[in-house]
């Protein structure tokens, strides 16, 4: 029984990290004017999960969990190390590949 509880908590932590990364990306895009076409929950949702552009809003508002395919696409699209999703206090780094900066300008966000 304790395995089920810990599995559920793991999923909640992954979802929390996804939403934290989403909020950070949206803020960064809005502040810099980069990728404004996807600088919203719906914009990022459509990018990572074309069958349900509202997935991130549903996670935030209704407690839905991110589908595995969407998690993979989220990590791939935004160049996020998978360890970030499974480590609650891991810093989030915005990859220069998604913001058009040189590799010397990677930004770490706690």
C-alpha positions as CSV (number, residue, x, y, z in Angstrom):
1,X,0.0,0.0,0.0
2,X,2.8,2.4,0.8
3,X,4.2,1.9,-2.8
4,X,0.9,3.3,-4.2
5,X,1.1,6.4,-2.0
6,X,4.7,7.1,-3.0
7,X,3.8,6.5,-6.7
8,X,1.0,9.0,-6.4
9,X,3.3,11.5,-4.7
10,X,5.9,11.0,-7.4
11,X,3.3,11.9,-10.0
12,X,2.3,15.0,-8.1
13,X,5.9,16.1,-7.8
14,X,6.4,15.6,-11.6
15,X,3.3,17.7,-12.3
16,X,4.4,20.4,-9.8
17,X,7.8,20.6,-11.6
18,X,6.1,20.8,-15.0
19,X,3.9,23.6,-13.9
20,X,6.9,25.4,-12.3
21,X,8.9,25.1,-15.5
22,X,5.9,26.3,-17.5
23,X,5.4,29.4,-15.3
24,X,9.1,30.1,-15.6
25,X,9.1,29.8,-19.4
26,X,6.0,31.9,-19.8
27,X,7.5,34.7,-17.6
28,X,10.8,34.5,-19.4
29,X,9.2,34.6,-22.8
30,X,7.1,37.6,-21.9
31,X,10.0,39.5,-20.3
32,X,12.3,39.0,-23.2
33,X,9.8,39.1,-26.1
34,X,11.1,35.7,-27.3
35,X,8.7,32.9,-28.4
36,X,5.6,35.1,-27.6
37,X,3.5,32.9,-29.8
38,X,3.7,30.1,-27.2
39,X,4.0,32.3,-24.0
40,X,0.9,30.9,-22.4
41,X,-0.4,27.6,-20.9
42,X,-2.3,27.0,-24.1
43,X,0.6,27.9,-26.4
44,X,3.0,25.5,-24.6
45,X,0.2,22.9,-24.2
46,X,-0.4,22.9,-28.0
47,X,3.4,22.6,-28.5
48,X,3.8,19.5,-26.3
49,X,0.4,17.8,-26.6
50,X,-1.4,18.6,-29.9
51,X,-4.5,16.4,-29.0
52,X,-5.3,18.6,-25.9
53,X,-3.9,22.1,-25.9
54,X,-5.5,22.7,-22.6
55,X,-3.5,20.0,-20.8
56,X,-1.5,22.5,-18.7
57,X,-4.5,24.4,-17.7
58,X,-6.2,21.2,-16.7
59,X,-3.2,20.2,-14.6
60,X,-3.2,23.6,-12.9
61,X,-6.9,24.0,-12.4
62,X,-8.2,20.4,-12.0
63,X,-5.3,18.4,-10.8
64,X,-4.9,16.3,-13.9
65,X,-1.5,14.6,-14.4
66,X,0.6,15.2,-17.4
67,X,0.5,12.3,-19.9
68,X,3.8,10.6,-20.4
69,X,4.0,11.5,-24.1
70,X,3.4,15.2,-23.2
71,X,6.2,15.0,-20.6
72,X,8.6,13.6,-23.1
73,X,7.7,16.3,-25.7
74,X,8.0,19.0,-23.0
75,X,11.5,17.9,-22.0
76,X,12.5,17.5,-25.7
77,X,11.0,20.8,-26.9
78,X,12.4,22.9,-24.2
79,X,15.7,21.0,-23.7
80,X,15.0,20.1,-20.0
81,X,17.0,17.4,-18.3
82,X,14.6,14.7,-17.2
83,X,16.2,14.7,-13.7
84,X,14.5,18.1,-13.2
85,X,11.1,16.5,-13.1
86,X,12.0,13.9,-10.5
87,X,14.0,16.1,-8.1
88,X,11.7,18.5,-6.2
89,X,14.3,21.2,-5.5
90,X,16.2,21.0,-8.8
91,X,17.1,24.3,-10.4
92,X,15.4,24.9,-13.7
93,X,17.7,26.0,-16.6
94,X,16.5,27.8,-19.7
95,X,18.5,26.3,-22.5
96,X,20.1,28.8,-24.9
97,X,18.8,26.6,-27.8
98,X,15.3,27.7,-27.1
99,X,16.0,31.4,-26.5
100,X,18.5,32.0,-29.3
101,X,21.4,32.9,-27.0
102,X,24.9,31.5,-27.2
103,X,25.8,28.5,-24.9
104,X,27.7,30.9,-22.7
105,X,24.4,32.5,-21.6
106,X,22.5,29.6,-20.0
107,X,20.4,30.9,-17.2
108,X,19.7,28.9,-14.0
109,X,16.5,29.6,-12.3
110,X,15.7,28.3,-8.8
